Amino acid sequence: MPDGPASPAAQKGVELWRKHMDYFWTPDDEQLMGLADLYNDDPRFKANFDKIDPGLAAFVREAVGVYVRDRQK
């Protein structure tokens, strides 16, 4: 998180998360953003993420946004 949502480490984390989903289903970019929004907007998900680090849910949404924008270039 200290290096920001566009950092190589954050983007690698998003890529690994997205690839892990391939075991169940392959989301498109809109669905990825929907999940990232859910993690931040739903109080239950947000609380779980923010237990790890305050602001993690918002950070994940930002990192996924960067990932999706970069894939669309």
Sequence and secondary structure as in RCSB ss.txt:
>XXXX:A:sequence
MPDGPASPAAQKGVELWRKHMDYFWTPDDEQLMGLADLYNDDPRFKANFDKIDPGLAAFVREAVGVYVRDRQK
>XXXX:A:secstr
 TT TTSHHHHHHHHHHHHHHTTT    HHHHHHHHHHHHHSHHHHHHHHHHSTTHHHHHHHHHHHHHHHHT 
